[in-house]
Amino acid sequence: MARSRKGMKQRGFILALLIALGAAAILYLMGRPPICTCGTIALWHGPIDSGNSQHLSDWYSLSHIIHGFLFYGATHLLMRRRPLGIRLSVAVTIEAAWEILENSPIIIDRYRTATIALGYSGDSILNSMSDIGMMALGFLFASRAPVWLTIIVAIGFELLALAVTRDNLTLNVLMLAWPVDAIKEWQGAL
């Protein structure tokens, strides 16, 4: 039984990788650039400008780590008896679907009109794969860390991103779903 469970866990991790690679292929077929159109690859892109969502990581990477915390919590509640690898593959499927949707014209246009991301043109494939990887790191962190620590890290990431960029996961979701002009003005004053 233990051997079978370990095999399921490993198959789940392999499936998660294959789902991420499938998302990369779909993004490529959608015409997304493999790397930043600037021709460089940066490990970290700190400025809030057109380089966001083009390199390996930026301030929005914190949001993807929090996605992992949330997906771990949801799969723990809904799929508790399933191996961790299988639950991770479900989380990667959701994150990959978001990356594909996020890079569709309808969401790119929504970001441009409803948020401070006026020049947003979508993610590079490298950044989308990094976002999926950040989510997986958050998922695996949450699987090992006490709940209280995961919550403190999530709040810390939200407050840090808010202080530096005037944006975070909470505001991003709010502004996509129900834009508030006062928040958009406040964010634009940075």
C-alpha positions in Angstrom: 0.0 0.0 0.0 2.8 2.5 0.9 4.6 1.6 -2.3 1.4 2.3 -4.3 0.9 5.6 -2.6 4.5 6.7 -3.3 4.0 5.8 -6.9 0.8 7.8 -7.1 2.7 10.8 -5.5 5.5 10.5 -8.1 3.0 10.2 -10.9 1.3 13.3 -9.7 4.5 15.3 -9.7 5.2 14.0 -13.3 1.7 14.9 -14.3 2.1 18.4 -12.9 5.2 18.9 -14.9 3.5 17.6 -18.1 0.6 20.0 -17.5 3.0 23.0 -17.1 4.8 22.0 -20.4 1.4 21.7 -22.1 0.5 25.2 -20.9 3.8 26.4 -22.4 3.0 24.8 -25.7 -0.5 26.4 -25.7 1.0 29.9 -24.9 3.5 29.4 -27.7 0.6 28.6 -30.1 -1.2 31.7 -28.8 1.7 33.8 -30.0 3.2 34.6 -26.6 6.9 35.5 -26.8 9.2 32.9 -25.2 11.2 35.5 -23.3 11.0 39.3 -22.9 10.9 41.0 -26.2 13.7 43.2 -24.9 15.9 40.2 -25.6 17.2 39.7 -22.0 16.3 37.4 -19.2 16.4 38.8 -15.7 16.2 36.7 -12.5 14.3 39.6 -10.8 12.6 42.6 -12.4 11.8 45.1 -9.6 10.6 48.2 -11.5 6.9 48.6 -12.1 7.0 49.0 -15.9 6.7 47.1 -19.2 9.3 44.6 -18.0 6.8 43.2 -15.4 5.5 39.7 -16.3 8.4 39.3 -18.8 11.2 37.9 -16.7 11.7 35.0 -14.2 10.3 36.9 -11.2 8.8 40.3 -10.2 6.6 41.7 -7.5 3.6 39.7 -8.9 5.5 36.4 -8.2 4.5 36.9 -4.5 0.8 36.6 -5.6 1.6 33.3 -7.4 3.2 31.9 -4.2 0.0 32.8 -2.3 -2.0 31.0 -5.1 0.0 27.9 -4.0 -1.0 28.4 -0.4 -4.6 28.8 -1.3 -4.6 25.8 -3.7 -2.9 23.6 -1.1 -5.6 24.6 1.5 -8.4 23.9 -1.0 -7.0 20.5 -2.1 -6.3 19.6 1.5 -9.9 20.2 2.4 -11.4 18.6 -0.7 -8.9 15.9 -1.6 -7.3 15.1 1.8 -7.0 11.3 1.0 -5.3 11.9 -2.4 -1.5 11.9 -2.6 0.3 15.2 -2.5 1.5 14.8 -6.1 -2.1 14.4 -7.4 -3.2 17.4 -5.4 -0.3 19.4 -6.8 -1.2 18.4 -10.4 -4.8 19.7 -9.7 -3.2 23.0 -8.5 -0.9 23.2 -11.5 -3.9 22.6 -13.8 -5.8 25.5 -12.2 -2.7 27.8 -12.3 -1.9 26.8 -15.9 -5.5 27.5 -17.0 -5.2 31.0 -15.3 -1.9 31.7 -17.2 -3.6 30.8 -20.5 -6.7 32.9 -19.7 -4.5 35.8 -18.3 -2.8 35.9 -21.7 -5.9 36.0 -23.7 -7.0 39.3 -25.4 -10.1 39.6 -23.1 -8.0 39.6 -19.9 -5.1 41.6 -21.3 -7.7 44.3 -22.3 -9.3 44.1 -18.9 -6.0 44.7 -17.1 -5.4 47.7 -19.4 -8.8 49.3 -18.7 -9.5 48.3 -15.1 -6.1 48.3 -13.4 -2.9 50.3 -13.3 -1.3 48.0 -15.8 -1.9 50.4 -18.7 0.9 49.1 -20.9 0.3 45.4 -20.0 0.8 43.2 -23.1 0.6 39.8 -21.4 3.3 37.5 -20.0 6.3 36.0 -21.7 6.2 32.1 -21.7 9.2 32.2 -19.4 7.3 34.3 -16.9 4.2 32.2 -17.1 6.2 29.1 -16.4 7.9 30.8 -13.5 4.5 31.8 -12.2 3.4 28.2 -12.3 6.7 27.3 -10.5 6.1 30.0 -7.9 2.6 28.6 -7.2 4.1 25.1 -6.9 6.7 26.4 -4.4 3.9 28.0 -2.4 1.9 24.8 -2.5 4.8 22.7 -1.3 5.7 25.3 1.4 2.1 25.1 2.7 2.2 21.3 2.7 5.1 21.4 5.1 4.7 24.6 7.2 2.3 25.1 10.0 -1.0 26.8 9.0 -0.2 29.8 11.2 3.2 30.3 9.4 1.6 30.1 6.0 -1.0 32.7 6.9 1.7 35.0 8.3 3.8 34.7 5.2 0.8 35.3 3.0 -0.1 38.5 4.9 3.5 39.6 4.9 3.8 39.1 1.1 0.5 41.0 0.6 1.7 43.9 2.8 5.1 44.0 1.2 3.7 44.1 -2.3 1.2 46.7 -1.3 3.9 48.9 0.3 6.2 48.7 -2.7 3.9 48.5 -5.7 0.5 49.6 -4.4 -0.8 46.3 -5.8 -1.1 42.8 -4.5 -3.3 39.7 -5.0 -6.2 41.1 -3.1 -6.3 44.4 -5.1 -5.6 42.6 -8.3 -8.6 40.4 -7.9 -10.8 43.3 -6.7 -9.8 45.5 -9.6 -10.3 42.8 -12.2 -13.7 41.8 -10.8 -15.1 45.2 -9.6 -12.8 48.2 -10.5 -12.8 51.0 -8.0 -11.8 54.4 -9.5 -10.4 55.6 -6.2 -8.0 52.6 -5.9 -6.9 53.0 -9.5 -6.1 56.7 -8.9 -4.2 55.8 -5.7 -2.3 53.1 -7.5 -1.5 55.4 -10.4 0.0 58.0 -8.2 3.0 55.8 -7.5 
